[in-house]
Amino acid sequence: MIDRLRTAFLALALLLFPAAPAAAQAQWDNVARVVAFGDLHGDYAKFLAMAGEAGLIDARGDWSGGRTHLVQLGDVPDRGADTRKIVEHLMRLEPQAIRAGGRVHALIGNHEAMNVEGDLRYVSAGEFAAFVDRGSGRRRDAYYRQWLAALQASPPPEGVPTIDDAFRAKWDAEHPLGYVEHRLAWSPQGRYGRWIAGHSAVVRIDDTLYLHAGIGPSFPPLSVEAINDAVHRALLKAPVDATPADITTNEQGPLWYRGLAMNAEAAEAPHLAALLERHRVARIVVGHTRRAPMVLPRFNGRVIVADVAVAEGQSDPRAWLVQEGGAVAAVHRGTRVAIGGADPCAYFAAVAALEPPSAANQRLVANCGAPQGAVAAASSGSER
C-alpha cells in the first residue's frame, strides 16, 4: 500500500514539476573566502543572524557576500518550524551569489535525504503548517480517499480496521493539514526534492573537504564526484552502480558517519590520514554531531565539527566557521577566534572566555589537549 501511495505522489509531482537538474560542480580552487554553517534544523532566525553577521546578506536578505562561498553543511529541515523559509531563502540566494562571483553550497544531510525518501519522524508540526493554504482540506480529503482505497485493495494481515469517525480523526491527526503539500514538495520530483537532488553531498574547496557527516573506513574509496552521483541517483530512485545501494542511510556513508566527530583520536587517526591523502586536502569540515557548544576542532584542526550544541541554560552561541587568507577561525557570539593547529588550548580558552563561567567551560580549558574527553558531557552523538 505504501508503495502505491508513494507512486501516486511521484506521478502527481511529475505533472507539477520538471525533471531534476544535473548535479552541481563539487570541486573549487582559488576561493578567497569560505563561510560554513552547521545544522540549522528549521531555525530561520539563526540562519538570518549568522548570514548577516558573516556579511552574506543585506538588510533586505539579498546576497551581499561578493565572491564568498557559503557552505551550509546539511540538515536544514526537521525539528524546527521554519525549514521552508530557510530553503526558499537559500534558493533565492544561489543565483544572486553566482552573479556576484560567489556560491551557495547547500549540502545534502541525512535529514534532507530522510524528507525526500519519506522518513518523517522528525518533521515538526510547524513544518507541515507552513504548507497550509485554502485548498489543503480538499487535497487531504482526496488523499484520504486514495489512501483508503489502497488499504482496502491490499489489507494488512489483521484485516481492514473499522472505518468510522474515530478512525478518520486518528488518521487526520497523523496526516495534518499541509501534509500532502509537504510530501509533494519534498518528493524526488517536487520543488524541494529535486532542488536537494541537484546539490552535492561533498564539496572540496581548495584544501578543505566539506560534507555533512564523514566517510567511514569500510565505505568504498570513491571520488567526490562518484559520491555525489551515487547520492543523487539514490534520491531519484535511479540505479546506483559500484557503490552501496543504501548510500543515503549507510552508517559509514557521507550522510551518517560519526567517527570523525566521536571516535577517540588515536584510534581514528590512521583512517583520517587516509581520507586526507585520498582527497588531497588538509582538513575535513563536518556537521551532524553536536559534541560541544562551539565549533569544535579535533585532530589538531584536521577535523572541524561545525554542528554546535547549546549548553543547558545558555543561549545559542550562533557559531560558524570562516576560512580566508589561509587562516581558519570560528566566529563565536560575534567574536572571531582563530583555530590553531598543533595546540587547541588557546582556542578553547578564548571561546570559554566568551561564555558565562561554568564548570563545563572550566573542564574544556583544563582538558583542552584531549578534546574528545573534555566535551563528552555535551555529546549528543546518538541524535539523528
Order of alpha helices (4+ residues) and beta strands (2+ residues): alpha-beta-beta-alpha-beta-alpha-beta-alpha-alpha-alpha-alpha-alpha-alpha-beta-beta-alpha-alpha-alpha-beta-beta-beta-beta-beta-beta-alpha-alpha-alpha
